[in-house]
Amino acid sequence: MKSSVFPAKTNMSRSTDNLRKRTWLYFAFLDVFATLRQTTALSAENLPAPRSVLTKAVTMTPDELRKLLSDTLDDYRLSRTEKRALSSRLDEASQSEADLVLLQKVAFELAEQAVDATNVSDVLEWLRDVTGVLRRAAAGDSTGHEADACFSPGDACWNRIVGLLRTARESVDICVFTVTDNRITTEILDTHARGVAVHVVTDNDKANDEGSDAARLARAGIPVRIDRTSYHMHHKFALFDDARLVTGSYNWTRSAAEYNSENLIVTGDPRLVGPFRREFDKLWNSCDPF
């Protein structure tokens, strides 16, 4: 057997290579921070004064964000609950663009203080999550956020819902009067099967109607809750990854797709996503398991 021209790497040489790689990443990370700090400072200079300076409104201050984020650095992970809490707080505050630039600077500073040669990847992931929440808040303060409208009869509405189900990564929370369109139900089941957390709230009267798919969803292991009040739970909305909202008159039924004049609105505006998130949580906590 021919011996290799290059000697095999020992465990020690591999460890040395890994240490060099982590060290290089660490110092590269610090260089990026220095650039970002300078860019953020310049951006802030060119923007109007933050609302937190101009008024005594409920704007989130840098100190409040620093306190809120410091605890999440223990495990370098911004959980779904923590993302939701931060998004809701930003939604309530109606931050200006200048406010959000200052908050972004706080996130960079915290990451710079926490990073060392052993945790670069973890801190980068944490910073990506935090800045993602801040970017979504910034989108809600401008005209650049996603917005779309579909109408029926036709295929536009149900195809839009199916597309959002297929691209959901973490969570889908559905709050609809009824679900009888098997094309949508099949996609809900597939979304659940690939590990996305799916929750459904529906009306008790419609849940037991012939053709309703509520029982089918529950049998598949999807948590389903129903409103048992003497009135109807008449909502038709859904939240995808706590980032996009679908709402409108459109019932998730075949008749809505084929015969009815209905509308469906899709938006990523956090000023709308946040209130619907809270409405879903309120209904979920007040309704009974199917």
Backbone as CSV, one residue per row, in Angstrom:
resi,resn,N_x,N_y,N_z,CA_x,CA_y,CA_z,C_x,C_y,C_z
1,MET,0.849,-1.188,0.000,0.000,0.000,0.000,0.886,1.240,0.000
2,LYS,0.562,2.151,-0.921,1.360,3.374,-0.984,1.011,4.285,0.179
3,SER,2.046,4.848,0.732,1.800,5.806,1.818,1.491,7.167,1.222
4,SER,0.692,7.932,1.922,0.317,9.262,1.454,1.502,10.193,1.513
5,VAL,1.561,11.108,0.573,2.632,12.106,0.579,2.511,13.006,1.799
6,PHE,1.215,13.225,2.218,0.980,14.102,3.361,0.701,13.258,4.589
7,PRO,1.343,13.550,5.704,1.091,12.780,6.925,-0.333,12.991,7.405
8,ALA,-0.913,11.940,8.000,-2.282,12.042,8.542,-2.297,13.037,9.689
9,LYS,-3.410,13.763,9.771,-3.527,14.740,10.844,-3.766,14.043,12.168
10,THR,-3.060,14.435,13.170,-3.289,13.903,14.507,-4.409,14.679,15.158
11,ASN,-4.917,14.137,16.273,-5.957,14.848,17.018,-5.467,16.213,17.465
12,MET,-4.169,16.279,17.824,-3.625,17.548,18.296,-3.589,18.572,17.166
13,SER,-3.194,18.112,15.932,-3.134,19.077,14.826,-4.527,19.541,14.442
14,ARG,-5.522,18.610,14.528,-6.893,19.021,14.245,-7.367,20.048,15.261
15,SER,-7.059,19.826,16.543,-7.455,20.767,17.587,-6.814,22.123,17.360
16,THR,-5.536,22.098,16.931,-4.838,23.360,16.659,-5.504,24.103,15.513
17,ASP,-5.869,23.339,14.454,-6.549,23.971,13.309,-7.874,24.581,13.725
18,ASN,-8.643,23.854,14.555,-9.934,24.366,15.018,-9.768,25.625,15.853
19,LEU,-8.742,25.621,16.717,-8.487,26.791,17.552,-8.108,27.991,16.689
20,ARG,-7.247,27.737,15.671,-6.867,28.829,14.770,-8.090,29.382,14.040
21,LYS,-8.959,28.459,13.599,-10.168,28.886,12.876,-11.067,29.730,13.769
22,ARG,-11.290,29.264,15.026,-12.142,30.016,15.948,-11.537,31.378,16.271
23,THR,-10.194,31.397,16.441,-9.527,32.649,16.754,-9.647,33.630,15.591
24,TRP,-9.463,33.094,14.361,-9.600,33.961,13.185,-11.018,34.522,13.094
25,LEU,-12.024,33.668,13.323,-13.411,34.123,13.293,-13.661,35.192,14.348
26,TYR,-13.065,34.985,15.512,-13.250,35.917,16.617,-12.763,37.317,16.236
27,PHE,-11.541,37.384,15.706,-10.990,38.697,15.369,-11.692,39.285,14.146
28,ALA,-12.104,38.437,13.209,-12.881,38.933,12.067,-14.205,39.513,12.555
29,PHE,-14.798,38.836,13.537,-16.058,39.284,14.126,-15.898,40.676,14.747
30,LEU,-14.794,40.884,15.465,-14.552,42.177,16.093,-14.355,43.281,15.038
31,ASP,-13.699,42.920,13.928,-13.538,43.899,12.847,-14.888,44.306,12.271
32,VAL,-15.775,43.304,12.093,-17.111,43.588,11.574,-17.861,44.507,12.537
33,PHE,-17.735,44.238,13.837,-18.391,45.074,14.836,-17.930,46.521,14.756
34,ALA,-16.618,46.711,14.586,-16.085,48.071,14.510,-16.705,48.818,13.328
35,THR,-16.822,48.109,12.182,-17.429,48.723,11.001,-18.893,49.025,11.229
36,LEU,-19.607,48.065,11.815,-21.041,48.244,12.066,-21.301,49.383,13.038
37,ARG,-20.447,49.503,14.064,-20.602,50.596,15.018,-20.487,51.951,14.324
38,GLN,-19.479,52.038,13.441,-19.267,53.291,12.733,-20.444,53.590,11.804
39,THR,-20.931,52.534,11.079,-22.054,52.714,10.153,-23.314,53.110,10.900
40,THR,-23.557,52.458,12.043,-24.740,52.769,12.834,-24.699,54.193,13.352
41,ALA,-23.521,54.638,13.793,-23.380,56.009,14.302,-23.666,57.020,13.197
42,LEU,-23.149,56.753,11.996,-23.392,57.659,10.879,-24.855,57.682,10.498
43,SER,-25.507,56.486,10.514,-26.928,56.406,10.171,-27.749,57.208,11.161
44,ALA,-27.414,57.091,12.434,-28.175,57.792,13.467,-28.046,59.303,13.320
45,GLU,-26.848,59.764,12.867,-26.642,61.206,12.718,-27.539,61.798,11.631
46,ASN,-27.869,60.974,10.614,-28.621,61.471,9.471,-30.127,61.299,9.623
47,LEU,-30.576,60.789,10.752,-31.999,60.566,10.973,-32.556,61.594,11.938
48,PRO,-33.880,61.817,11.906,-34.481,62.711,12.891,-34.255,62.190,14.303
49,ALA,-34.365,63.058,15.280,-34.174,62.646,16.668,-35.166,61.544,17.029
50,PRO,-34.743,60.538,17.827,-35.646,59.469,18.230,-36.854,60.006,18.981
51,ARG,-37.979,59.280,18.871,-39.173,59.694,19.590,-38.943,59.680,21.092
52,SER,-38.035,58.772,21.552,-37.761,58.694,22.984,-37.116,59.976,23.501
53,VAL,-36.479,60.765,22.583,-35.886,62.045,22.967,-36.922,63.155,22.871
54,LEU,-37.769,63.073,21.830,-38.723,64.143,21.570,-39.936,64.094,22.479
55,THR,-40.332,62.909,22.908,-41.561,62.765,23.685,-41.332,61.862,24.876
56,LYS,-42.356,61.762,25.693,-42.330,60.846,26.828,-43.257,59.668,26.557
57,ALA,-43.308,59.227,25.298,-44.174,58.121,24.911,-43.619,56.806,25.445
58,VAL,-44.296,55.705,25.096,-43.909,54.402,25.624,-42.806,53.757,24.784
59,THR,-42.019,54.569,24.079,-40.944,54.056,23.237,-39.965,53.225,24.054
60,MET,-39.528,52.095,23.492,-38.532,51.269,24.165,-37.186,51.987,24.154
61,THR,-36.565,52.113,25.310,-35.275,52.787,25.418,-34.142,51.775,25.250
62,PRO,-32.930,52.241,24.909,-31.788,51.325,24.821,-31.551,50.551,26.119
63,ASP,-31.728,51.205,27.281,-31.521,50.515,28.555,-32.538,49.394,28.752
64,GLU,-33.790,49.642,28.324,-34.818,48.601,28.457,-34.476,47.400,27.580
65,LEU,-34.034,47.662,26.339,-33.661,46.566,25.449,-32.457,45.813,25.993
66,ARG,-31.475,46.551,26.523,-30.274,45.915,27.072,-30.651,44.950,28.202
67,LYS,-31.552,45.381,29.074,-31.993,44.525,30.180,-32.753,43.314,29.661
68,LEU,-33.627,43.541,28.655,-34.439,42.458,28.111,-33.576,41.401,27.418
69,LEU,-32.537,41.858,26.699,-31.714,40.927,25.926,-30.615,40.257,26.735
70,SER,-30.174,40.892,27.815,-29.046,40.345,28.586,-29.327,38.929,29.073
71,ASP,-30.552,38.689,29.542,-30.895,37.357,30.048,-30.863,36.305,28.948
72,THR,-31.197,36.697,27.707,-31.234,35.708,26.623,-29.838,35.276,26.191
73,LEU,-28.816,36.022,26.580,-27.453,35.668,26.188,-26.891,34.503,26.993
74,ASP,-27.608,34.098,28.053,-27.119,32.980,28.863,-26.950,31.723,28.023
75,ASP,-27.923,31.484,27.111,-27.834,30.300,26.259,-27.659,30.666,24.787
76,TYR,-27.393,31.951,24.507,-27.177,32.445,23.144,-28.337,32.074,22.215
77,ARG,-29.541,32.132,22.750,-30.698,31.730,21.951,-31.879,32.633,22.271
78,LEU,-32.517,33.150,21.245,-33.727,33.938,21.405,-34.900,33.010,21.118
79,SER,-35.547,32.542,22.180,-36.628,31.571,22.024,-37.829,32.195,21.340
80,ARG,-38.756,31.345,20.926,-39.970,31.840,20.279,-40.745,32.774,21.209
81,THR,-40.814,32.419,22.503,-41.519,33.263,23.465,-40.830,34.606,23.618
82,GLU,-39.487,34.592,23.651,-38.731,35.839,23.778,-38.867,36.705,22.527
83,LYS,-38.881,36.077,21.348,-39.100,36.828,20.109,-40.469,37.504,20.131
84,ARG,-41.464,36.737,20.582,-42.828,37.267,20.615,-42.927,38.440,21.589
85,ALA,-42.278,38.313,22.754,-42.320,39.387,23.748,-41.644,40.647,23.213
86,LEU,-40.505,40.474,22.547,-39.801,41.624,21.984,-40.618,42.262,20.866
87,SER,-41.199,41.441,19.991,-42.014,41.974,18.901,-43.217,42.744,19.422
88,SER,-43.873,42.196,20.445,-45.053,42.863,21.009,-44.683,44.196,21.634
89,ARG,-43.540,44.209,22.330,-43.109,45.458,22.964,-42.789,46.521,21.914
90,LEU,-42.123,46.119,20.845,-41.807,47.058,19.775,-43.072,47.531,19.072
91,ASP,-44.030,46.624,18.933,-45.300,46.971,18.295,-46.051,48.014,19.120
92,GLU,-46.059,47.839,20.424,-46.731,48.797,21.308,-46.038,50.154,21.282
93,ALA,-44.708,50.136,21.125,-43.927,51.363,21.234,-43.972,52.229,19.979
94,SER,-44.264,51.616,18.815,-44.257,52.370,17.551,-42.935,53.122,17.371
95,GLN,-41.826,52.375,17.378,-40.496,52.976,17.287,-40.307,53.726,15.973
96,SER,-39.597,54.848,16.034,-39.189,55.536,14.812,-37.959,54.829,14.243
97,GLU,-37.570,55.206,13.017,-36.387,54.603,12.405,-35.141,54.904,13.230
98,ALA,-35.050,56.116,13.747,-33.887,56.484,14.565,-33.842,55.664,15.855
99,ASP,-35.016,55.436,16.474,-35.074,54.593,17.667,-34.522,53.204,17.371
100,LEU,-34.939,52.641,16.237,-34.545,51.277,15.896,-33.050,51.185,15.590
101,VAL,-32.466,52.234,15.035,-31.018,52.257,14.818,-30.283,52.190,16.159
102,LEU,-30.761,52.940,17.149,-30.138,52.914,18.476,-30.287,51.543,19.130
103,LEU,-31.456,50.918,18.955,-31.671,49.584,19.532,-30.775,48.555,18.862
104,GLN,-30.594,48.696,17.566,-29.691,47.795,16.861,-28.267,47.933,17.389
105,LYS,-27.864,49.149,17.675,-26.532,49.389,18.230,-26.364,48.679,19.564
106,VAL,-27.419,48.684,20.393,-27.373,47.986,21.683,-27.137,46.491,21.471
107,ALA,-27.849,45.903,20.498,-27.689,44.470,20.225,-26.259,44.150,19.806
108,PHE,-25.662,44.986,18.940,-24.275,44.774,18.520,-23.322,44.883,19.705
109,GLU,-23.555,45.854,20.572,-22.671,46.037,21.730,-22.735,44.835,22.671
110,LEU,-23.940,44.336,22.921,-24.090,43.162,23.785,-23.387,41.942,23.189
111,ALA,-23.540,41.764,21.880,-22.878,40.631,21.226,-21.372,40.760,21.289
112,GLU,-20.871,41.977,21.102,-19.425,42.195,21.155,-18.874,41.896,22.544
113,GLN,-19.631,42.248,23.574,-19.191,41.975,24.946,-19.198,40.478,25.255
114,ALA,-20.131,39.734,24.627,-20.298,38.317,24.952,-19.381,37.398,24.144
115,VAL,-18.955,37.838,22.953,-18.249,36.947,22.044,-16.822,36.669,22.512
116,ASP,-16.389,35.434,22.309,-14.982,35.073,22.466,-14.670,34.009,21.417
117,ALA,-13.451,33.472,21.464,-13.018,32.557,20.409,-13.776,31.232,20.408
118,THR,-14.557,30.944,21.450,-15.239,29.646,21.541,-16.726,29.702,21.197
119,ASN,-17.302,30.906,21.095,-18.755,30.970,20.940,-19.204,31.847,19.772
120,VAL,-18.309,32.056,18.794,-18.608,32.981,17.700,-19.895,32.596,16.985
121,SER,-20.047,31.315,16.631,-21.223,30.875,15.871,-22.508,31.090,16.662
122,ASP,-22.463,30.780,17.959,-23.660,30.928,18.799,-24.074,32.398,18.912
123,VAL,-23.100,33.267,19.121,-23.415,34.693,19.261,-23.924,35.265,17.941
124,LEU,-23.335,34.821,16.832,-23.810,35.267,15.526,-25.271,34.870,15.305
125,GLU,-25.620,33.637,15.693,-27.001,33.172,15.539,-27.954,33.998,16.402
126,TRP,-27.528,34.286,17.638,-28.338,35.120,18.540,-28.540,36.509,17.939
127,LEU,-27.455,37.098,17.433,-27.540,38.434,16.863,-28.429,38.443,15.618
128,ARG,-28.357,37.379,14.822,-29.215,37.272,13.639,-30.686,37.291,14.035
129,ASP,-31.040,36.556,15.104,-32.430,36.517,15.561,-32.894,37.881,16.064
130,VAL,-32.037,38.546,16.857,-32.408,39.848,17.421,-32.587,40.886,16.314
131,THR,-31.620,40.962,15.406,-31.718,41.952,14.336,-32.875,41.637,13.394
132,GLY,-33.241,40.349,13.278,-34.400,39.984,12.472,-35.677,40.576,13.035
133,VAL,-35.835,40.509,14.369,-37.009,41.102,15.015,-37.008,42.619,14.818
134,LEU,-35.826,43.237,14.959,-35.740,44.687,14.788,-36.023,45.097,13.343
135,ARG,-35.562,44.286,12.386,-35.833,44.602,10.977,-37.321,44.535,10.676
136,ARG,-38.005,43.529,11.242,-39.447,43.422,11.011,-40.175,44.618,11.614
137,ALA,-39.688,45.084,12.767,-40.290,46.275,13.368,-40.049,47.493,12.482
138,ALA,-38.853,47.581,11.894,-38.546,48.699,11.001,-39.428,48.655,9.759
139,ALA,-39.697,47.456,9.256,-40.564,47.327,8.076,-41.955,47.840,8.365
140,GLY,-42.408,47.649,9.604,-43.735,48.119,9.967,-43.815,49.618,10.086
141,ASP,-42.674,50.315,10.169,-42.656,51.767,10.295,-42.439,52.452,8.952
142,SER,-42.497,51.651,7.868,-42.302,52.207,6.538,-43.335,51.626,5.603
143,THR,-43.230,51.951,4.322,-44.164,51.401,3.348,-43.587,50.166,2.678
144,GLY,-42.490,49.629,3.188,-41.830,48.516,2.521,-42.272,47.146,2.981
145,HIS,-43.204,47.028,3.927,-43.591,45.713,4.404,-44.473,45.009,3.379
146,GLU,-44.483,43.684,3.486,-45.265,42.878,2.556,-46.756,43.145,2.717
147,ALA,-47.455,43.253,1.600,-48.912,43.382,1.623,-49.460,42.842,0.314
148,ASP,-50.509,42.042,0.408,-51.064,41.413,-0.778,-52.550,41.186,-0.557
149,ALA,-53.321,41.120,-1.636,-54.761,40.865,-1.540,-55.171,39.890,-2.629
150,CYS,-56.067,38.960,-2.269,-56.597,37.985,-3.214,-58.123,37.994,-3.124
151,PHE,-58.760,37.509,-4.194,-60.217,37.503,-4.215,-60.729,36.193,-4.804
152,SER,-61.946,35.829,-4.412,-62.621,34.670,-4.970,-63.989,35.123,-5.496
153,PRO,-64.640,34.299,-6.342,-64.297,32.917,-6.670,-63.039,32.815,-7.546
154,GLY,-62.425,31.638,-7.458,-61.182,31.383,-8.175,-60.196,30.681,-7.270
155,ASP,-58.994,30.478,-7.787,-57.976,29.706,-7.061,-57.007,30.572,-6.262
156,ALA,-57.083,31.886,-6.390,-56.060,32.759,-5.805,-55.976,32.630,-4.291
157,CYS,-57.113,32.636,-3.594,-57.102,32.646,-2.125,-56.570,31.338,-1.547
158,TRP,-57.133,30.227,-1.983,-56.691,28.966,-1.375,-55.256,28.637,-1.766
159,ASN,-54.833,29.027,-2.967,-53.434,28.816,-3.362,-52.484,29.647,-2.510
160,ARG,-52.910,30.845,-2.142,-52.063,31.702,-1.294,-51.900,31.077,0.079
161,ILE,-52.981,30.553,0.635,-52.918,29.892,1.946,-52.004,28.678,1.882
162,VAL,-52.167,27.871,0.847,-51.334,26.675,0.682,-49.858,27.050,0.566
163,GLY,-49.562,28.116,-0.176,-48.177,28.555,-0.316,-47.557,28.964,1.006
164,LEU,-48.316,29.646,1.830,-47.819,30.055,3.146,-47.613,28.850,4.058
165,LEU,-48.493,27.871,3.978,-48.317,26.642,4.765,-47.038,25.919,4.352
166,ARG,-46.782,25.864,3.071,-45.608,25.130,2.579,-44.297,25.796,2.958
167,THR,-44.304,27.102,3.145,-43.057,27.810,3.472,-42.898,28.102,4.962
168,ALA,-43.893,27.762,5.773,-43.775,27.974,7.230,-42.658,27.101,7.781
169,ARG,-41.893,27.657,8.712,-40.744,26.936,9.269,-40.899,26.567,10.733
170,GLU,-41.574,27.415,11.520,-41.642,27.175,12.959,-43.062,27.003,13.475
171,SER,-43.980,27.853,13.042,-45.309,27.814,13.641,-46.382,28.281,12.664
172,VAL,-47.575,27.679,12.792,-48.769,28.116,12.075,-49.912,28.101,13.082
173,ASP,-50.530,29.238,13.315,-51.645,29.349,14.251,-52.880,29.776,13.474
174,ILE,-53.876,28.882,13.403,-55.053,29.061,12.553,-56.273,29.324,13.417
175,CYS,-57.008,30.362,13.085,-58.216,30.716,13.825,-59.311,30.995,12.798
176,VAL,-60.102,29.960,12.487,-61.092,30.072,11.416,-62.428,29.478,11.849
177,PHE,-63.484,30.037,11.297,-64.844,29.590,11.585,-65.022,28.118,11.236
178,THR,-64.488,27.715,10.086,-64.567,26.314,9.672,-63.484,25.998,8.648
179,VAL,-63.126,24.726,8.554,-62.197,24.242,7.527,-62.838,23.023,6.873
180,THR,-63.189,23.153,5.597,-63.778,22.008,4.879,-63.104,21.759,3.532
181,ASP,-62.202,22.643,3.132,-61.509,22.469,1.860,-60.351,21.485,2.057
182,ASN,-60.505,20.283,1.493,-59.506,19.235,1.708,-58.130,19.597,1.144
183,ARG,-58.089,20.484,0.176,-56.791,20.895,-0.371,-55.998,21.659,0.687
184,ILE,-56.676,22.483,1.450,-56.012,23.215,2.530,-55.709,22.281,3.696
185,THR,-56.672,21.412,4.030,-56.473,20.480,5.148,-55.271,19.588,4.916
186,THR,-55.114,19.099,3.693,-53.961,18.242,3.372,-52.652,18.979,3.613
187,GLU,-52.597,20.236,3.260,-51.380,21.026,3.478,-51.137,21.293,4.962
188,ILE,-52.213,21.488,5.726,-52.066,21.659,7.180,-51.450,20.399,7.782
189,LEU,-51.947,19.234,7.363,-51.428,17.964,7.869,-49.962,17.766,7.460
190,ASP,-49.620,18.122,6.237,-48.229,18.001,5.783,-47.319,18.948,6.553
191,THR,-47.805,20.142,6.838,-47.023,21.115,7.612,-46.745,20.570,9.008
192,HIS,-47.766,20.008,9.636,-47.606,19.382,10.952,-46.616,18.221,10.882
193,ALA,-46.705,17.412,9.827,-45.860,16.214,9.701,-44.382,16.560,9.581
194,ARG,-44.051,17.725,9.040,-42.628,18.079,8.925,-42.107,18.860,10.128
195,GLY,-42.872,18.863,11.214,-42.367,19.374,12.484,-42.723,20.800,12.815
196,VAL,-43.514,21.454,11.977,-43.959,22.819,12.286,-45.052,22.745,13.354
197,ALA,-44.991,23.620,14.342,-45.986,23.642,15.423,-47.275,24.278,14.905
198,VAL,-48.315,23.467,14.753,-49.600,23.936,14.229,-50.641,23.919,15.349
199,HIS,-51.407,25.004,15.480,-52.514,25.087,16.434,-53.736,25.617,15.700
200,VAL,-54.909,25.097,16.071,-56.140,25.484,15.385,-57.214,25.850,16.405
201,VAL,-57.864,26.998,16.191,-59.049,27.393,16.957,-60.207,27.478,15.972
202,THR,-61.361,26.873,16.338,-62.510,26.910,15.451,-63.801,26.967,16.258
203,ASP,-64.924,27.070,15.553,-66.232,27.200,16.197,-66.821,25.824,16.477
204,ASN,-67.478,25.660,17.626,-67.987,24.336,17.985,-69.118,23.873,17.073
205,ASP,-69.995,24.779,16.669,-71.092,24.384,15.789,-70.561,23.866,14.459
206,LYS,-69.612,24.578,13.883,-69.075,24.179,12.586,-68.129,22.983,12.682
207,ALA,-67.500,22.805,13.843,-66.553,21.704,14.005,-67.229,20.351,13.830
208,ASN,-68.517,20.285,14.139,-69.246,19.015,14.054,-70.105,18.905,12.799
209,ASP,-70.013,19.896,11.914,-70.760,19.832,10.658,-70.209,18.741,9.748
210,GLU,-71.079,18.220,8.889,-70.622,17.258,7.894,-69.629,17.952,6.963
211,GLY,-68.498,17.317,6.732,-67.462,17.888,5.874,-66.397,18.668,6.620
212,SER,-66.631,18.972,7.900,-65.625,19.692,8.671,-64.405,18.807,8.891
213,ASP,-63.230,19.406,8.782,-61.985,18.645,8.939,-61.361,18.813,10.321
214,ALA,-62.078,19.408,11.264,-61.524,19.639,12.599,-61.139,18.320,13.272
215,ALA,-62.026,17.331,13.185,-61.740,16.039,13.817,-60.541,15.361,13.160
216,ARG,-60.438,15.479,11.850,-59.312,14.884,11.122,-57.994,15.499,11.570
217,LEU,-57.981,16.799,11.759,-56.770,17.465,12.228,-56.412,17.022,13.648
218,ALA,-57.416,16.921,14.511,-57.176,16.504,15.892,-56.651,15.068,15.950
219,ARG,-57.203,14.191,15.122,-56.743,12.796,15.107,-55.289,12.686,14.666
220,ALA,-54.844,13.627,13.857,-53.456,13.614,13.390,-52.487,14.128,14.445
221,GLY,-53.011,14.587,15.585,-52.150,15.073,16.657,-51.992,16.575,16.702
222,ILE,-52.726,17.291,15.861,-52.678,18.754,15.880,-53.562,19.269,17.014
223,PRO,-53.045,20.112,17.895,-53.896,20.673,18.953,-55.018,21.537,18.359
224,VAL,-56.254,21.162,18.643,-57.427,21.890,18.148,-58.271,22.297,19.343
225,ARG,-58.666,23.558,19.376,-59.555,24.025,20.442,-60.799,24.657,19.820
226,ILE,-61.940,24.517,20.528,-63.198,25.011,19.984,-63.885,25.947,20.969
227,ASP,-64.573,26.911,20.389,-65.335,27.877,21.166,-66.701,27.272,21.504
228,ARG,-67.013,27.149,22.778,-68.285,26.539,23.191,-69.283,27.580,23.711
229,THR,-69.044,28.837,23.446,-69.998,29.846,23.895,-71.272,29.758,23.047
230,SER,-72.289,30.482,23.468,-73.560,30.464,22.734,-73.492,31.303,21.459
231,TYR,-72.359,31.960,21.247,-72.173,32.767,20.043,-71.107,32.127,19.167
232,HIS,-70.872,32.699,17.999,-69.924,32.103,17.062,-68.532,32.709,17.188
233,MET,-67.529,31.854,17.049,-66.147,32.278,16.858,-65.998,32.435,15.338
234,HIS,-66.180,33.664,14.862,-66.376,33.893,13.432,-65.127,34.408,12.716
235,HIS,-63.981,34.375,13.378,-62.743,34.848,12.755,-62.349,33.967,11.566
236,LYS,-61.567,34.576,10.663,-60.906,33.835,9.583,-59.504,34.420,9.434
237,PHE,-58.580,33.985,10.296,-57.210,34.494,10.175,-56.222,33.410,10.560
238,ALA,-54.979,33.607,10.162,-53.903,32.672,10.508,-52.594,33.440,10.582
239,LEU,-51.694,32.958,11.439,-50.365,33.547,11.619,-49.310,32.523,11.231
240,PHE,-48.344,32.956,10.447,-47.290,32.074,9.963,-45.947,32.554,10.488
241,ASP,-45.323,31.719,11.332,-44.020,32.046,11.930,-44.031,33.366,12.685
242,ASP,-45.210,33.770,13.173,-45.352,35.041,13.892,-44.824,36.214,13.069
243,ALA,-44.794,36.056,11.752,-44.244,37.103,10.889,-45.217,37.542,9.814
244,ARG,-46.156,36.664,9.450,-47.115,37.011,8.406,-48.529,36.663,8.851
245,LEU,-49.434,37.532,8.485,-50.847,37.396,8.853,-51.692,37.236,7.596
246,VAL,-52.645,36.278,7.658,-53.671,36.127,6.627,-55.013,36.383,7.289
247,THR,-55.821,37.263,6.709,-57.145,37.533,7.263,-58.064,38.028,6.150
248,GLY,-59.345,38.120,6.439,-60.314,38.574,5.455,-61.624,37.818,5.605
249,SER,-62.507,37.974,4.655,-63.820,37.314,4.727,-63.758,35.853,4.293
250,TYR,-62.633,35.452,3.700,-62.526,34.142,3.061,-62.618,32.990,4.060
251,ASN,-63.671,32.159,3.933,-63.767,30.917,4.692,-62.919,29.841,4.015
252,TRP,-62.354,28.952,4.807,-61.473,27.933,4.248,-62.310,26.750,3.749
253,THR,-63.157,27.033,2.760,-64.115,26.051,2.245,-64.069,26.035,0.716
254,ARG,-64.585,24.939,0.145,-64.680,24.828,-1.315,-65.647,25.860,-1.881
255,SER,-66.762,26.068,-1.192,-67.755,27.007,-1.705,-67.198,28.425,-1.762
256,ALA,-66.342,28.786,-0.786,-65.717,30.110,-0.813,-64.821,30.251,-2.034
257,ALA,-64.104,29.169,-2.392,-63.200,29.208,-3.539,-63.949,29.202,-4.867
258,GLU,-65.052,28.453,-4.928,-65.700,28.222,-6.221,-66.874,29.142,-6.517
259,TYR,-67.548,29.653,-5.457,-68.780,30.393,-5.711,-68.843,31.780,-5.059
260,ASN,-68.321,31.915,-3.856,-68.541,33.144,-3.088,-67.619,34.284,-3.525
261,SER,-68.097,35.503,-3.324,-67.246,36.680,-3.487,-66.597,36.968,-2.134
262,GLU,-65.316,36.676,-2.029,-64.587,36.772,-0.759,-63.277,37.529,-0.980
263,ASN,-62.651,37.918,0.127,-61.343,38.572,0.045,-60.388,37.958,1.055
264,LEU,-59.104,38.039,0.737,-58.035,37.536,1.608,-56.882,38.523,1.562
265,ILE,-56.447,38.988,2.730,-55.333,39.934,2.837,-54.155,39.236,3.502
266,VAL,-52.964,39.428,2.946,-51.721,38.895,3.514,-50.811,40.073,3.825
267,THR,-50.285,40.120,5.043,-49.403,41.219,5.423,-48.340,40.761,6.420
268,GLY,-47.189,41.422,6.343,-46.134,41.191,7.324,-45.957,42.373,8.252
269,ASP,-46.895,43.299,8.230,-46.807,44.502,9.066,-46.967,44.128,10.536
270,PRO,-45.938,44.346,11.360,-46.031,43.968,12.774,-47.109,44.721,13.531
271,ARG,-47.534,45.881,13.013,-48.613,46.617,13.669,-49.940,45.869,13.562
272,LEU,-50.028,44.942,12.618,-51.215,44.089,12.487,-50.951,42.684,13.032
273,VAL,-49.747,42.163,12.776,-49.414,40.822,13.254,-49.504,40.754,14.777
274,GLY,-49.003,41.776,15.472,-48.999,41.770,16.934,-50.385,41.672,17.556
275,PRO,-51.346,42.531,17.183,-52.692,42.438,17.758,-53.385,41.111,17.458
276,PHE,-53.195,40.578,16.241,-53.803,39.289,15.928,-53.137,38.165,16.719
277,ARG,-51.837,38.317,17.005,-51.151,37.335,17.855,-51.785,37.299,19.245
278,ARG,-52.051,38.462,19.777,-52.647,38.535,21.106,-54.084,38.017,21.110
279,GLU,-54.816,38.284,20.022,-56.189,37.772,19.921,-56.192,36.247,19.858
280,PHE,-55.262,35.682,19.110,-55.183,34.214,19.042,-54.889,33.627,20.418
281,ASP,-53.916,34.195,21.114,-53.564,33.684,22.441,-54.746,33.778,23.401
282,LYS,-55.496,34.870,23.332,-56.667,35.037,24.202,-57.704,33.957,23.926
283,LEU,-57.993,33.709,22.649,-58.968,32.688,22.296,-58.472,31.284,22.647
284,TRP,-57.208,31.037,22.403,-56.638,29.722,22.711,-56.781,29.406,24.201
285,ASN,-56.536,30.378,25.026,-56.617,30.174,26.468,-58.056,30.056,26.975
286,SER,-59.002,30.592,26.219,-60.407,30.563,26.665,-61.214,29.418,26.070
287,CYS,-60.712,28.799,25.008,-61.452,27.721,24.350,-61.078,26.349,24.919
288,ASP,-61.935,25.365,24.611,-61.760,24.004,25.148,-61.093,23.098,24.123
289,PRO,-60.322,22.112,24.586,-59.741,21.127,23.662,-60.852,20.384,22.917
290,PHE,-60.581,20.069,21.671,-61.576,19.372,20.849,-61.804,17.954,21.385
